[in-house]
Amino acid sequence: MSTGEAHKPPPYMAVWFGLFALTVAEVGLALMASIPKVWLAMGLMAMAFYKAFLVAAYYMHLKWEPKRLWVLVASPIPLIMILIFVVLNEIF
Amino acid sequence: MTTQAMTAGRVPMPGMRVYNLKLGMWVFLLSEVMFFTGLIGSYVILRFAHPEQFAEPGEVLNVPLTAFNTFLLICSSVTMVKAYAAIQQGDQQGLKNWLLATIVIGASFVGVQVFEYIALAGEGFVPIADAYHAVGRGMPHDGPAIGGQLYGSTFYTMTGFHGTHVSIGVLCLCYTYWRAAKGAYTADSLGGVEIMGLYWHFVDLVWIILFTIVYLI
């Protein structure tokens, strides 16, 4: 799914194993009641975003796309931050 | 840039340096990012504002079942990308086999989600405007209510819209398979498979975030 420039075959099965292992780790972590809720949420979200990054980079082939497409893909991030933090500001 | 990328409508355009179909799909997916951000953001904000309305993970929702469903979707992403890799090598049979596997696994995901909805409804967690009260895991329909209406409405809205996206994806995969069976894709003309793959992986990506936020936190 890249522009056609030659590159090594992506490690699809290694990424799949990574996604599987992270999912198992997430569920295991969530079931551990001894971890404070804030740390648990931060750890789980870090793992979730890393999994999302793996899917985007390797399965959606962003790793091999032009940097300009990366910029386009990253463009909603500021909007997401505004949406979440500005509205959260209304609560606290 | 290889000759392969220059053929069959896959000419990278000046500017973004990707061909039009792919750029169009990416722009569509970015609009989808904002759509799901709206849903997930609403859930997060409502949960912060009204924690008493929500249940702890596992109290109401079946986490092991959904973890299995997450595993299914991750597997479907591998089969989809294997289909793309197959047609890149000109392997028509491989394309069809991997696409079929993706269809079966994707449909299984939807089936498990329907099963989950039926089980939740059986325990009283029903998607009716005035009866969204969650009931404890394994409790009867008239068991003690946990949380409030916000929990059910946000849960069914988020997972329902995602399930709809998966269902539409399965239908599009069937169409892609039908075209593949007619020999429409070759190593030089695989834009349709690539675009389908982008959508399918996006659906997987959204579920990865949803599963963590809705089922684990």
Interface residues (C-beta under 8 A of the other chain):
Chain A: M1 T3 G4 E5 A6 P9 P10 Y12 M13 W16 L19 F20 T23 E26 V27 L29 A30 L31 L40 A41 L44 M45 M47 A48 F49 K51 A52 V55 A56 Y58 Y59 M60 E65 P66 R68 L69 L72 V73 S75 P76 L79 I80 L83 I84 V87 L88 I91 F92
Chain B: M1 T2 Q4 A5 M6 R10 P12 G15 M16 R17 V18 K22 W26 V27 L30 V33 M34 T37 G38 G41 V44 I45 F48 A49 P57 G58 V63 P64 A67 T70 F71 I74 C75 S77 V78 M80 V81 K82 Y84 A85 E194 G197 L198 H201 F202 D204 L205 I208 I209 F211 T212 I213 Y215 L216 I217
